Amino acid sequence: MATSAPRDTLVNVDLGARSYPIAIGAGLLARADIAAHVHGKRALIVTNTTIEPLLADVLKARLAGIEVEVLALPDGEQYKTLDSLNLIYSHLLEHGHDRKTTLIALGGGVVGDITGFAAASYQRGVNFIQVPTTLLSQVDSSVGGKTAVNHPLGKNMIGAFYQPQAVFIDTDCLATLPPREFAAGLAEVVKYGAIVDAEFFAWLEQHAEALLARDGDALSYAIEQSCRAKAAVVSSDETEQGRRAILNLGHTFGHAIETWQRYTGLLHGEAVAVGMLMAARLSALRGWLSAAEVARLAALLEALGLPTAVPAGMQVEDFSKLMLRDKKVLDGQLRLVLMGAIGEAMVVVDTPPELLLESIAQSL
């Protein structure tokens, strides 16, 4: 009896000449025509020391006829630095790579962001492909063209907008993801429901158990809906001049937590989960979000195994100081993403300082 071919989903990021496909499917990495998106005859796979022994050879097998090298960076958010970026530059220069080379990011958000920034800046821009291997990178950081490295004084403060040629999301890569990292990715999935899709938020509430069990159908649907939501927002505002900023719900609070912990405490998704709830509390203080909606968000985050409490020892003044260094500060004004309802977000620049401080205090 013949078996049906795997069902893949294609989502398009519509940016005119910079448009690109997002391919989603189980076992995709071993089947996709990734070579078709390589410009020239050479490619450098940038990965990390955890992913390299698991997937680098699988990816290389899809690049027949192309001269392929592999560079493995140290694994962890604490290595999302200029030093790691320089490792990529040094490899490219030492091995004589030119403007026709293609960089392929194989890994999570750290690898994708660093590789993308290297591609944006090496010889003023080379071709770039994303192959995200964590849930967080599959639903968020691999899509939209934000690339960056961290600085000790702030997260993602050095970077560029630079779109990939294509994104290949293999859902099978998530099978071996540690439970904590998997849950951290779900925070970004919740974000899409919170900012633009109330029906999806309700679906997540109903399917939290299936998602944690990594049910294939539930997971594929959640990834597809997340990518479609982000693609729609990015297509309307590529360089975050307006609407795209709603994708930062919880991130200004979350980045402050990550910076305070020097990127060695909560994972990015965990910090965003805490930050989303802090933003929801501030929205409630402004009279826009009901107490019941704040409670729904908290309950969903907890059901998905995500933290909702600020790290012990962090104080109100830590938040206020670090948030004013965030890249979302423009002309001295702190832009915050707040919620008018579940499924509705907005960028706010006129938050009364006393309400901001009160919302932080409520979360400590």
C-alpha positions in Angstrom: 0.0 0.0 0.0 1.5 3.3 -1.0 2.0 6.0 1.6 1.2 9.6 1.1 3.9 12.2 0.9 4.5 14.4 3.9 2.2 17.4 3.9 4.3 20.6 3.9 3.0 24.1 4.5 4.2 27.2 2.7 3.9 30.7 4.1 5.1 33.7 2.1 6.6 36.9 3.6 5.5 39.5 1.1 8.1 42.2 0.8 8.2 42.9 -2.9 11.7 42.1 -4.2 12.7 40.8 -0.8 9.8 38.3 -0.4 10.7 34.8 0.6 9.0 31.5 1.5 8.7 29.8 4.9 8.5 26.0 4.4 7.1 24.0 7.3 7.0 20.3 7.6 7.9 17.1 9.4 11.3 15.7 8.2 11.7 18.7 5.9 15.4 19.0 6.5 16.1 15.7 4.7 13.8 16.5 1.8 13.8 20.2 1.0 15.6 21.7 -2.0 17.7 24.0 0.1 20.4 24.1 -2.6 18.0 26.0 -4.9 18.3 29.0 -2.6 22.1 29.0 -2.5 23.7 31.8 -4.7 27.1 30.8 -6.0 29.1 27.7 -5.5 30.1 28.0 -1.8 28.2 28.0 1.5 29.1 28.3 5.2 26.8 26.5 7.6 26.9 28.4 11.0 25.6 26.3 13.8 26.6 25.6 17.5 28.4 22.8 19.3 25.1 21.2 20.4 23.4 21.1 16.9 26.5 20.3 14.8 26.8 16.6 15.6 23.0 16.1 15.2 22.1 18.0 12.0 25.1 19.4 10.2 25.6 16.3 8.0 21.9 16.1 7.2 21.9 19.7 6.0 25.2 19.1 4.0 23.5 16.2 2.2 20.9 18.7 0.8 23.7 20.8 -0.7 25.2 18.4 -3.3 27.4 20.2 -5.8 28.1 23.1 -3.4 31.4 23.5 -1.5 30.2 23.5 2.1 32.0 24.4 5.3 30.7 24.2 8.9 31.5 26.6 11.7 30.2 25.7 15.2 29.9 28.5 17.7 29.6 28.0 21.5 26.0 27.3 22.6 24.1 29.8 24.7 22.6 33.3 24.8 25.8 34.5 26.7 27.7 33.9 23.5 25.5 36.2 21.3 28.4 38.7 21.2 30.7 40.6 19.0 33.3 38.0 19.7 31.2 35.2 18.3 30.3 37.4 15.3 34.0 38.0 14.7 34.5 34.2 14.6 32.3 34.1 11.5 34.1 37.1 9.9 37.4 35.5 10.5 36.4 32.1 9.0 35.0 33.8 5.9 38.1 35.9 5.4 40.6 33.1 6.2 38.8 30.8 3.7 38.5 33.4 0.9 34.7 33.7 0.8 33.4 36.5 -1.5 30.1 38.1 -2.2 28.7 35.0 -3.9 28.9 32.9 -0.8 25.8 31.9 1.2 25.5 31.8 4.9 23.1 29.2 6.4 22.0 29.5 10.0 21.4 26.1 11.5 20.3 26.4 15.1 18.2 28.5 17.5 17.7 32.2 17.8 21.2 33.0 18.8 22.7 31.3 15.8 20.1 32.8 13.5 20.6 36.3 14.8 24.4 36.3 14.7 24.5 34.6 11.3 22.0 37.0 9.9 24.0 40.0 11.1 27.2 38.5 9.6 25.4 38.1 6.3 24.1 41.6 6.4 27.6 43.1 7.0 30.1 40.8 5.4 31.3 42.5 2.2 28.1 44.7 2.6 25.7 41.8 2.3 25.7 38.2 1.2 23.0 35.6 0.7 21.4 34.1 3.8 19.2 31.1 4.6 17.5 30.3 8.0 17.1 26.7 9.2 15.8 27.2 12.7 15.9 24.2 15.1 14.2 25.5 18.3 10.5 26.3 18.7 11.3 29.9 19.6 13.4 30.4 16.5 10.9 28.6 14.3 7.9 30.8 15.3 9.8 34.1 15.9 13.4 35.0 15.3 13.9 33.2 12.0 11.1 35.2 10.4 11.2 38.9 9.7 14.9 39.8 9.1 15.9 41.1 12.6 19.5 40.3 13.2 21.7 41.4 16.1 24.2 40.6 18.8 23.9 41.6 22.5 26.0 44.1 24.4 26.6 43.9 28.2 24.5 47.1 28.5 21.6 45.9 26.4 20.1 43.0 24.4 20.1 43.1 20.5 21.5 46.7 20.5 23.9 46.1 17.6 22.3 44.7 14.5 20.5 45.2 11.2 17.3 44.4 9.3 18.3 41.8 6.7 15.9 39.3 5.2 16.8 35.7 4.5 16.4 34.1 1.1 14.2 31.3 2.6 13.3 29.7 5.9 13.0 25.9 6.3 11.2 24.7 9.5 11.5 21.0 10.2 9.1 20.2 13.1 11.0 17.0 13.7 13.9 19.0 15.1 11.8 19.7 18.2 11.7 16.1 19.3 15.0 16.3 21.2 14.5 19.9 22.5 14.8 20.0 26.3 11.4 20.6 28.0 12.4 24.0 29.3 13.6 25.3 25.9 10.5 23.9 24.3 8.2 25.7 26.8 10.2 28.9 26.3 9.3 28.8 22.6 5.6 28.5 23.5 5.8 32.0 25.0 6.2 33.5 21.6 3.3 31.4 20.3 1.1 32.8 23.1 2.2 36.3 22.1 0.6 36.0 18.6 -2.7 35.1 20.2 -2.4 38.0 22.6 -1.6 40.7 20.1 -3.6 39.8 16.9 -5.7 36.6 17.2 -8.1 36.1 20.0 -9.4 32.9 18.4 -5.9 31.5 18.3 -5.4 32.4 22.0 -8.6 30.5 22.8 -7.3 27.5 20.8 -4.1 27.6 22.8 -6.0 27.5 26.0 -7.9 24.4 24.8 -4.8 22.7 23.4 -2.1 23.5 26.0 -1.8 19.9 27.1 -1.4 18.6 23.5 1.3 21.2 22.8 3.2 20.3 25.9 3.0 16.6 24.8 4.4 17.7 21.4 1.4 16.4 19.5 2.4 16.6 15.9 -0.9 18.1 14.6 -1.2 20.6 17.4 2.4 21.7 17.1 2.3 22.1 13.3 -0.9 24.2 13.5 0.6 26.4 16.2 3.8 27.0 14.2 1.9 27.7 11.0 -0.5 30.2 12.7 2.5 31.9 14.4 4.4 32.2 11.2 1.3 33.5 9.3 0.7 36.1 12.0 4.3 37.3 12.0 4.5 37.3 8.2 1.4 39.5 8.0 2.8 42.0 10.5 6.3 42.1 8.9 4.9 42.5 5.4 3.0 45.6 6.6 6.0 47.2 8.3 9.4 45.7 7.5 11.7 48.0 9.5 9.4 48.6 12.5 8.3 52.1 11.8 4.9 51.5 13.3 2.7 48.4 13.5 5.6 45.8 13.6 6.4 47.0 17.1 3.4 45.1 18.5 5.5 42.0 18.1 7.5 43.3 21.0 4.8 42.6 23.6 6.5 41.8 26.8 10.0 42.2 25.3 11.0 45.5 26.9 10.3 44.1 30.4 11.8 40.8 29.3 15.0 42.3 27.9 15.5 44.2 31.2 15.3 40.8 33.0 17.8 39.2 30.6 20.2 42.1 30.8 20.0 42.2 34.6 20.8 38.5 34.8 23.6 38.9 32.2 21.8 36.4 29.9 22.5 33.5 32.3 19.2 33.3 34.1 15.8 33.0 32.5 15.7 31.9 28.8 14.6 34.5 26.4 11.1 33.0 26.0 10.8 32.7 29.8 11.7 36.4 30.3 9.2 37.3 27.6 6.5 35.3 29.4 7.1 37.3 32.6 7.2 40.5 30.5 3.9 39.9 28.8 2.2 39.5 32.1 3.8 42.7 33.3 2.6 44.5 30.2 -0.9 43.0 30.8 -0.9 44.4 34.4 0.1 47.8 33.1 -2.7 47.6 30.5 -5.2 46.8 33.3 -3.9 49.8 35.3 -4.6 52.0 32.3 -8.2 50.7 32.2 -7.8 48.8 28.9 -7.6 45.2 30.0 -9.9 43.5 32.4 -8.7 41.6 35.5 -10.3 38.4 33.9 -8.2 38.8 30.8 -5.0 39.3 32.8 -5.9 36.1 34.7 -6.5 34.2 31.4 -3.0 35.2 30.2 -1.4 34.2 33.5 -3.3 30.9 33.5 -2.2 30.0 29.9 1.4 30.8 30.6 1.4 28.7 33.7 -0.4 25.8 31.9 2.4 25.8 29.3 5.1 25.6 32.1 6.2 29.2 31.8 7.3 31.4 34.7 5.2 34.4 35.6 7.3 35.8 38.5 10.1 38.4 38.3 13.4 36.9 39.3 14.1 37.2 43.0 16.2 40.2 43.9 15.3 42.4 40.9 13.9 45.7 42.0 11.7 48.5 40.5 14.8 50.7 39.9 16.5 47.8 38.0 13.6 47.8 35.5 13.4 51.5 35.1 17.1 51.9 34.5 17.4 49.1 32.0 14.2 49.8 30.2 15.4 53.3 29.3 18.4 51.7 27.5 16.1 49.6 25.4 16.3 50.1 21.6 12.5 50.9 21.7 13.3 54.2 23.4 12.9 57.0 20.7 13.7 60.6 21.4 13.8 59.9 25.1 10.3 58.3 25.1 9.8 54.7 26.1 7.6 52.9 23.7 5.6 50.1 25.3 3.4 47.5 23.7 0.2 47.2 25.7 -3.1 45.3 25.2 -6.6 46.7 24.7 -8.0 43.2 24.8 -6.8 39.6 24.2 -6.1 39.7 20.5 -5.5 43.5 20.3 -2.2 45.3 21.0 -1.0 48.8 20.5 2.2 50.8 20.8 2.0 53.4 23.6 4.4 56.3 24.3 2.5 58.2 26.9 2.6 55.8 29.9 2.4 57.8 33.2 5.6 57.0 35.1 3.7 56.3 38.3 1.6 53.6 36.6 4.7 52.0 35.0 6.3 51.9 38.4 3.1 50.5 40.0 2.8 47.8 37.5 6.4 46.7 38.1 5.9 46.8 41.8 2.8 44.5 41.4 5.0 42.0 39.6 7.8 41.8 42.2 
